[in-house]
Amino acid sequence: MQRRLSDYLIISLKGVAMGAADAVPGVSGGTIAFISGIYEELISTISNINLALFKTLFKNGIKQFWKDLNGNFIVALLTGIVVSFVSFMRLAKYLLEHHPILIWSFFFGLIIASIYFVGKQITKWNLATIVAFVLGTIIAYYISTIPSMENSDNPYFLFVAGAIAICAMILPGISGSFILIILGAYKTLSDAIHDIDIKKIVLFALGAIFGLLSFSHVLKWLFKNYHNITLALLTGFILGSLNKVWPWKETLSWYTNSKGIELPLLQKSVSPLNYNGNNQLAIAIILMILGFLTIFILEKVGSKKQ
């Protein structure tokens, strides 16, 4: 498809939104990609990266290779994702430590709207789609209740963590950052980015590339052969993830990071009326509405022909 510079700028902005979402443990950049209308193109583009593509480079030249790669799309999207993820990770860490109710309220509203917009793309509901929806909900809810593992400082573990987390990052509803927390790799990666530890960052990136190229083929096949069932499963993932982003939590156990700061390890959702402390209910509701409206804007932009 023929795109203008303004189209690629919009794609980069969608990448910024994806990167910001993935930086928050509990929110999936895949949800943003889905709502903004680039999800299936993203999966198709990634799955087309194979040996045949590189044969095109030597046989037909770089121009045809770049076209088959959908290179402009990849560069525009990745630029937005990387810049946003690296810069927003510090802000997200601060907000989660000092204003958790506010940041979770915004993303809760965002995900509520996502359920509607992803679910409405299912053209036919039957027993198979209902089962897939329920199964997706149960799986995502279960993942949201898994306690974190001990932090691992082994740099080579970041390769494995990157391969697993990237699969979650491109699945709507399942947060790659939260998977990193469960695996005990979130702090290691966060510190590596903060300290500009090139070895650890490269190992994570290589693992992510390996996982992305492998998993994208599975998703492409599912969309091609079981489109409605796949959509129902993904909608269930988003619904089940709501437990993780519920703003009001009761902390059951804590852990101390390398700087001596105590952080929540295991939490459970509670009613805002039973919350121990200032529930910030009024501003939380406003932020939920803002999150909800953000998805409407993204969906409107995504529905335009790129």
TORKOL-4160 file (C-alpha; in steps of 0.2 Angstrom, whole numbers, padded with zeros to 4 digits, m for minus):
306
<pt num="1" X="0000" Y="0000" Z="0000"/>
<pt num="2" X="0006" Y="0018" Z="m0004"/>
<pt num="3" X="0009" Y="0028" Z="0012"/>
<pt num="4" X="0014" Y="0046" Z="0014"/>
<pt num="5" X="0026" Y="0053" Z="0027"/>
<pt num="6" X="0011" Y="0059" Z="0038"/>
<pt num="7" X="0005" Y="0040" Z="0038"/>
<pt num="8" X="0022" Y="0034" Z="0045"/>
<pt num="9" X="0021" Y="0048" Z="0058"/>
<pt num="10" X="0004" Y="0041" Z="0064"/>
<pt num="11" X="0012" Y="0024" Z="0064"/>
<pt num="12" X="0026" Y="0030" Z="0075"/>
<pt num="13" X="0014" Y="0038" Z="0087"/>
<pt num="14" X="0005" Y="0022" Z="0088"/>
<pt num="15" X="0022" Y="0014" Z="0092"/>
<pt num="16" X="0024" Y="0027" Z="0106"/>
<pt num="17" X="0007" Y="0022" Z="0113"/>
<pt num="18" X="0013" Y="0003" Z="0112"/>
<pt num="19" X="0029" Y="0007" Z="0121"/>
<pt num="20" X="0021" Y="0016" Z="0135"/>
<pt num="21" X="0009" Y="0002" Z="0138"/>
<pt num="22" X="0022" Y="m0011" Z="0138"/>
<pt num="23" X="0032" Y="m0001" Z="0151"/>
<pt num="24" X="0018" Y="m0004" Z="0163"/>
<pt num="25" X="0018" Y="m0021" Z="0171"/>
<pt num="26" X="0000" Y="m0026" Z="0168"/>
<pt num="27" X="m0004" Y="m0017" Z="0151"/>
<pt num="28" X="m0001" Y="m0025" Z="0134"/>
<pt num="29" X="0006" Y="m0015" Z="0119"/>
<pt num="30" X="m0003" Y="m0028" Z="0109"/>
<pt num="31" X="m0019" Y="m0021" Z="0115"/>
<pt num="32" X="m0014" Y="m0004" Z="0108"/>
<pt num="33" X="m0009" Y="m0012" Z="0091"/>
<pt num="34" X="m0025" Y="m0021" Z="0090"/>
<pt num="35" X="m0036" Y="m0006" Z="0094"/>
<pt num="36" X="m0026" Y="0006" Z="0083"/>
<pt num="37" X="m0028" Y="m0005" Z="0068"/>
<pt num="38" X="m0011" Y="m0011" Z="0064"/>
<pt num="39" X="m0011" Y="m0028" Z="0073"/>
<pt num="40" X="m0013" Y="m0040" Z="0059"/>
<pt num="41" X="m0001" Y="m0030" Z="0048"/>
<pt num="42" X="0012" Y="m0031" Z="0062"/>
<pt num="43" X="0010" Y="m0050" Z="0064"/>
<pt num="44" X="0010" Y="m0053" Z="0045"/>
<pt num="45" X="0026" Y="m0042" Z="0043"/>
<pt num="46" X="0035" Y="m0050" Z="0057"/>
<pt num="47" X="0031" Y="m0068" Z="0051"/>
<pt num="48" X="0037" Y="m0063" Z="0033"/>
<pt num="49" X="0055" Y="m0061" Z="0040"/>
<pt num="50" X="0063" Y="m0078" Z="0034"/>
<pt num="51" X="0077" Y="m0084" Z="0023"/>
<pt num="52" X="0067" Y="m0082" Z="0007"/>
<pt num="53" X="0067" Y="m0063" Z="0011"/>
<pt num="54" X="0085" Y="m0062" Z="0012"/>
<pt num="55" X="0087" Y="m0072" Z="m0004"/>
<pt num="56" X="0077" Y="m0058" Z="m0012"/>
<pt num="57" X="0090" Y="m0046" Z="m0006"/>
<pt num="58" X="0104" Y="m0054" Z="m0016"/>
<pt num="59" X="0093" Y="m0058" Z="m0031"/>
<pt num="60" X="0083" Y="m0043" Z="m0033"/>
<pt num="61" X="0092" Y="m0029" Z="m0024"/>
<pt num="62" X="0089" Y="m0019" Z="m0008"/>
<pt num="63" X="0074" Y="m0010" Z="m0015"/>
<pt num="64" X="0063" Y="m0025" Z="m0017"/>
<pt num="65" X="0070" Y="m0033" Z="m0001"/>
<pt num="66" X="0064" Y="m0017" Z="0008"/>
<pt num="67" X="0047" Y="m0017" Z="0000"/>
<pt num="68" X="0044" Y="m0036" Z="0004"/>
<pt num="69" X="0051" Y="m0033" Z="0022"/>
<pt num="70" X="0038" Y="m0018" Z="0024"/>
<pt num="71" X="0053" Y="m0009" Z="0030"/>
<pt num="72" X="0046" Y="0008" Z="0032"/>
<pt num="73" X="0032" Y="0002" Z="0043"/>
<pt num="74" X="0044" Y="m0008" Z="0054"/>
<pt num="75" X="0056" Y="0007" Z="0056"/>
<pt num="76" X="0042" Y="0019" Z="0060"/>
<pt num="77" X="0034" Y="0008" Z="0073"/>
<pt num="78" X="0050" Y="0002" Z="0081"/>
<pt num="79" X="0056" Y="0020" Z="0083"/>
<pt num="80" X="0040" Y="0025" Z="0092"/>
<pt num="81" X="0041" Y="0009" Z="0103"/>
<pt num="82" X="0059" Y="0010" Z="0108"/>
<pt num="83" X="0059" Y="0029" Z="0112"/>
<pt num="84" X="0043" Y="0027" Z="0122"/>
<pt num="85" X="0048" Y="0011" Z="0131"/>
<pt num="86" X="0065" Y="0017" Z="0137"/>
<pt num="87" X="0059" Y="0034" Z="0142"/>
<pt num="88" X="0042" Y="0029" Z="0149"/>
<pt num="89" X="0050" Y="0015" Z="0159"/>
<pt num="90" X="0057" Y="0027" Z="0172"/>
<pt num="91" X="0041" Y="0037" Z="0173"/>
<pt num="92" X="0031" Y="0021" Z="0175"/>
<pt num="93" X="0042" Y="0015" Z="0189"/>
<pt num="94" X="0040" Y="0032" Z="0198"/>
<pt num="95" X="0021" Y="0032" Z="0196"/>
<pt num="96" X="0019" Y="0014" Z="0201"/>
<pt num="97" X="0029" Y="0017" Z="0217"/>
<pt num="98" X="0021" Y="0034" Z="0222"/>
<pt num="99" X="0004" Y="0035" Z="0213"/>
<pt num="100" X="m0001" Y="0017" Z="0209"/>
<pt num="101" X="m0020" Y="0021" Z="0210"/>
<pt num="102" X="m0019" Y="0035" Z="0197"/>
<pt num="103" X="m0009" Y="0025" Z="0184"/>
<pt num="104" X="m0019" Y="0009" Z="0186"/>
<pt num="105" X="m0036" Y="0019" Z="0185"/>
<pt num="106" X="m0031" Y="0026" Z="0168"/>
<pt num="107" X="m0026" Y="0009" Z="0161"/>
<pt num="108" X="m0041" Y="0001" Z="0169"/>
<pt num="109" X="m0052" Y="0013" Z="0158"/>
<pt num="110" X="m0041" Y="0009" Z="0143"/>
<pt num="111" X="m0043" Y="m0009" Z="0144"/>
<pt num="112" X="m0062" Y="m0009" Z="0148"/>
<pt num="113" X="m0064" Y="0000" Z="0131"/>
<pt num="114" X="m0052" Y="m0012" Z="0123"/>
<pt num="115" X="m0063" Y="m0027" Z="0127"/>
<pt num="116" X="m0078" Y="m0019" Z="0117"/>
<pt num="117" X="m0068" Y="m0014" Z="0102"/>
<pt num="118" X="m0058" Y="m0030" Z="0100"/>
<pt num="119" X="m0074" Y="m0040" Z="0104"/>
<pt num="120" X="m0085" Y="m0031" Z="0091"/>
<pt num="121" X="m0073" Y="m0038" Z="0077"/>
<pt num="122" X="m0079" Y="m0055" Z="0080"/>
<pt num="123" X="m0092" Y="m0058" Z="0066"/>
<pt num="124" X="m0099" Y="m0074" Z="0072"/>
<pt num="125" X="m0102" Y="m0080" Z="0090"/>
<pt num="126" X="m0104" Y="m0099" Z="0092"/>
<pt num="127" X="m0099" Y="m0113" Z="0105"/>
<pt num="128" X="m0081" Y="m0112" Z="0099"/>
<pt num="129" X="m0079" Y="m0093" Z="0101"/>
<pt num="130" X="m0088" Y="m0094" Z="0118"/>
<pt num="131" X="m0076" Y="m0107" Z="0124"/>
<pt num="132" X="m0061" Y="m0098" Z="0117"/>
<pt num="133" X="m0067" Y="m0082" Z="0126"/>
<pt num="134" X="m0070" Y="m0090" Z="0142"/>
<pt num="135" X="m0053" Y="m0100" Z="0141"/>
<pt num="136" X="m0044" Y="m0084" Z="0137"/>
<pt num="137" X="m0052" Y="m0075" Z="0152"/>
<pt num="138" X="m0047" Y="m0089" Z="0164"/>
<pt num="139" X="m0029" Y="m0090" Z="0157"/>
<pt num="140" X="m0026" Y="m0071" Z="0159"/>
<pt num="141" X="m0034" Y="m0070" Z="0176"/>
<pt num="142" X="m0023" Y="m0085" Z="0182"/>
<pt num="143" X="m0007" Y="m0076" Z="0175"/>
<pt num="144" X="m0012" Y="m0060" Z="0185"/>
<pt num="145" X="m0012" Y="m0070" Z="0201"/>
<pt num="146" X="0005" Y="m0079" Z="0199"/>
<pt num="147" X="0017" Y="m0072" Z="0212"/>
<pt num="148" X="0034" Y="m0066" Z="0206"/>
<pt num="149" X="0049" Y="m0076" Z="0206"/>
<pt num="150" X="0065" Y="m0071" Z="0214"/>
<pt num="151" X="0075" Y="m0058" Z="0204"/>
<pt num="152" X="0088" Y="m0066" Z="0193"/>
<pt num="153" X="0104" Y="m0056" Z="0190"/>
<pt num="154" X="0111" Y="m0069" Z="0177"/>
<pt num="155" X="0113" Y="m0059" Z="0161"/>
<pt num="156" X="0110" Y="m0074" Z="0150"/>
<pt num="157" X="0093" Y="m0077" Z="0158"/>
<pt num="158" X="0088" Y="m0061" Z="0150"/>
<pt num="159" X="0088" Y="m0070" Z="0133"/>
<pt num="160" X="0076" Y="m0082" Z="0139"/>
<pt num="161" X="0065" Y="m0069" Z="0148"/>
<pt num="162" X="0065" Y="m0058" Z="0132"/>
<pt num="163" X="0059" Y="m0073" Z="0121"/>
<pt num="164" X="0045" Y="m0077" Z="0133"/>
<pt num="165" X="0040" Y="m0059" Z="0137"/>
<pt num="166" X="0040" Y="m0053" Z="0119"/>
<pt num="167" X="0026" Y="m0066" Z="0115"/>
<pt num="168" X="0016" Y="m0058" Z="0129"/>
<pt num="169" X="0020" Y="m0040" Z="0123"/>
<pt num="170" X="0011" Y="m0044" Z="0106"/>
<pt num="171" X="m0004" Y="m0053" Z="0114"/>
<pt num="172" X="m0018" Y="m0041" Z="0118"/>
<pt num="173" X="m0022" Y="m0042" Z="0137"/>
<pt num="174" X="m0006" Y="m0050" Z="0143"/>
<pt num="175" X="0008" Y="m0038" Z="0148"/>
<pt num="176" X="0026" Y="m0042" Z="0143"/>
<pt num="177" X="0032" Y="m0032" Z="0158"/>
<pt num="178" X="0021" Y="m0042" Z="0170"/>
<pt num="179" X="0028" Y="m0058" Z="0163"/>
<pt num="180" X="0046" Y="m0051" Z="0166"/>
<pt num="181" X="0041" Y="m0047" Z="0184"/>
<pt num="182" X="0034" Y="m0065" Z="0186"/>
<pt num="183" X="0050" Y="m0072" Z="0179"/>
<pt num="184" X="0061" Y="m0061" Z="0190"/>
<pt num="185" X="0069" Y="m0051" Z="0176"/>
<pt num="186" X="0060" Y="m0034" Z="0176"/>
<pt num="187" X="0071" Y="m0026" Z="0189"/>
<pt num="188" X="0087" Y="m0034" Z="0180"/>
<pt num="189" X="0081" Y="m0026" Z="0164"/>
<pt num="190" X="0076" Y="m0010" Z="0171"/>
<pt num="191" X="0093" Y="m0008" Z="0180"/>
<pt num="192" X="0102" Y="m0013" Z="0164"/>
<pt num="193" X="0093" Y="0001" Z="0154"/>
<pt num="194" X="0096" Y="0013" Z="0168"/>
<pt num="195" X="0115" Y="0009" Z="0169"/>
<pt num="196" X="0116" Y="0007" Z="0150"/>
<pt num="197" X="0123" Y="m0011" Z="0152"/>
<pt num="198" X="0125" Y="m0015" Z="0133"/>
<pt num="199" X="0128" Y="m0034" Z="0136"/>
<pt num="200" X="0112" Y="m0036" Z="0146"/>
<pt num="201" X="0102" Y="m0025" Z="0134"/>
<pt num="202" X="0108" Y="m0035" Z="0118"/>
<pt num="203" X="0105" Y="m0052" Z="0126"/>
<pt num="204" X="0087" Y="m0047" Z="0130"/>
<pt num="205" X="0085" Y="m0039" Z="0113"/>
<pt num="206" X="0091" Y="m0055" Z="0104"/>
<pt num="207" X="0079" Y="m0066" Z="0115"/>
<pt num="208" X="0065" Y="m0055" Z="0110"/>
<pt num="209" X="0069" Y="m0056" Z="0092"/>
<pt num="210" X="0070" Y="m0075" Z="0093"/>
<pt num="211" X="0053" Y="m0076" Z="0102"/>
<pt num="212" X="0045" Y="m0063" Z="0090"/>
<pt num="213" X="0050" Y="m0072" Z="0074"/>
<pt num="214" X="0044" Y="m0089" Z="0081"/>
<pt num="215" X="0028" Y="m0084" Z="0089"/>
<pt num="216" X="0022" Y="m0072" Z="0075"/>
<pt num="217" X="0021" Y="m0087" Z="0063"/>
<pt num="218" X="0009" Y="m0096" Z="0075"/>
<pt num="219" X="m0002" Y="m0080" Z="0077"/>
<pt num="220" X="m0003" Y="m0078" Z="0058"/>
<pt num="221" X="m0008" Y="m0095" Z="0055"/>
<pt num="222" X="m0022" Y="m0094" Z="0069"/>
<pt num="223" X="m0029" Y="m0078" Z="0061"/>
<pt num="224" X="m0029" Y="m0086" Z="0044"/>
<pt num="225" X="m0037" Y="m0102" Z="0049"/>
<pt num="226" X="m0047" Y="m0097" Z="0065"/>
<pt num="227" X="m0050" Y="m0079" Z="0064"/>
<pt num="228" X="m0066" Y="m0077" Z="0075"/>
<pt num="229" X="m0059" Y="m0090" Z="0088"/>
<pt num="230" X="m0043" Y="m0081" Z="0089"/>
<pt num="231" X="m0052" Y="m0064" Z="0091"/>
<pt num="232" X="m0062" Y="m0072" Z="0105"/>
<pt num="233" X="m0047" Y="m0079" Z="0114"/>
<pt num="234" X="m0038" Y="m0062" Z="0113"/>
<pt num="235" X="m0054" Y="m0053" Z="0120"/>
<pt num="236" X="m0054" Y="m0066" Z="0134"/>
<pt num="237" X="m0036" Y="m0062" Z="0137"/>
<pt num="238" X="m0040" Y="m0043" Z="0139"/>
<pt num="239" X="m0055" Y="m0046" Z="0151"/>
<pt num="240" X="m0045" Y="m0058" Z="0162"/>
<pt num="241" X="m0031" Y="m0045" Z="0163"/>
<pt num="242" X="m0042" Y="m0033" Z="0172"/>
<pt num="243" X="m0038" Y="m0041" Z="0189"/>
<pt num="244" X="m0020" Y="m0035" Z="0187"/>
<pt num="245" X="m0024" Y="m0017" Z="0183"/>
<pt num="246" X="m0038" Y="m0015" Z="0196"/>
<pt num="247" X="m0032" Y="0001" Z="0205"/>
<pt num="248" X="m0036" Y="m0004" Z="0223"/>
<pt num="249" X="m0025" Y="m0018" Z="0230"/>
<pt num="250" X="m0021" Y="m0025" Z="0247"/>
<pt num="251" X="m0003" Y="m0030" Z="0248"/>
<pt num="252" X="0000" Y="m0047" Z="0256"/>
<pt num="253" X="0019" Y="m0048" Z="0255"/>
<pt num="254" X="0034" Y="m0036" Z="0251"/>
<pt num="255" X="0051" Y="m0037" Z="0244"/>
<pt num="256" X="0066" Y="m0026" Z="0246"/>
<pt num="257" X="0075" Y="m0020" Z="0230"/>
<pt num="258" X="0094" Y="m0017" Z="0229"/>
<pt num="259" X="0092" Y="0001" Z="0234"/>
<pt num="260" X="0083" Y="m0004" Z="0251"/>
<pt num="261" X="0066" Y="0001" Z="0245"/>
<pt num="262" X="0051" Y="m0010" Z="0250"/>
<pt num="263" X="0040" Y="m0014" Z="0235"/>
<pt num="264" X="0024" Y="m0025" Z="0234"/>
<pt num="265" X="0027" Y="m0043" Z="0229"/>
<pt num="266" X="0010" Y="m0051" Z="0231"/>
<pt num="267" X="m0007" Y="m0042" Z="0230"/>
<pt num="268" X="m0025" Y="m0045" Z="0229"/>
<pt num="269" X="m0039" Y="m0033" Z="0223"/>
<pt num="270" X="m0051" Y="m0025" Z="0235"/>
<pt num="271" X="m0066" Y="m0013" Z="0234"/>
<pt num="272" X="m0061" Y="0005" Z="0235"/>
<pt num="273" X="m0073" Y="0007" Z="0250"/>
<pt num="274" X="m0062" Y="m0006" Z="0259"/>
<pt num="275" X="m0045" Y="0001" Z="0253"/>
<pt num="276" X="m0034" Y="0004" Z="0268"/>
<pt num="277" X="m0029" Y="0022" Z="0264"/>
<pt num="278" X="m0034" Y="0037" Z="0253"/>
<pt num="279" X="m0044" Y="0028" Z="0239"/>
<pt num="280" X="m0043" Y="0044" Z="0228"/>
<pt num="281" X="m0060" Y="0038" Z="0221"/>
<pt num="282" X="m0065" Y="0054" Z="0212"/>
<pt num="283" X="m0049" Y="0057" Z="0202"/>
<pt num="284" X="m0048" Y="0038" Z="0199"/>
<pt num="285" X="m0065" Y="0038" Z="0190"/>
<pt num="286" X="m0060" Y="0054" Z="0180"/>
<pt num="287" X="m0044" Y="0045" Z="0174"/>
<pt num="288" X="m0054" Y="0029" Z="0170"/>
<pt num="289" X="m0065" Y="0039" Z="0159"/>
<pt num="290" X="m0049" Y="0047" Z="0151"/>
<pt num="291" X="m0042" Y="0030" Z="0148"/>
<pt num="292" X="m0059" Y="0024" Z="0140"/>
<pt num="293" X="m0059" Y="0040" Z="0129"/>
<pt num="294" X="m0041" Y="0037" Z="0123"/>
<pt num="295" X="m0046" Y="0020" Z="0116"/>
<pt num="296" X="m0060" Y="0029" Z="0106"/>
<pt num="297" X="m0048" Y="0041" Z="0099"/>
<pt num="298" X="m0035" Y="0027" Z="0094"/>
<pt num="299" X="m0049" Y="0017" Z="0086"/>
<pt num="300" X="m0055" Y="0031" Z="0076"/>
<pt num="301" X="m0037" Y="0035" Z="0070"/>
<pt num="302" X="m0035" Y="0016" Z="0067"/>
<pt num="303" X="m0051" Y="0015" Z="0057"/>
<pt num="304" X="m0044" Y="0027" Z="0044"/>
<pt num="305" X="m0036" Y="0020" Z="0029"/>
<pt num="306" X="m0017" Y="0020" Z="0031"/>
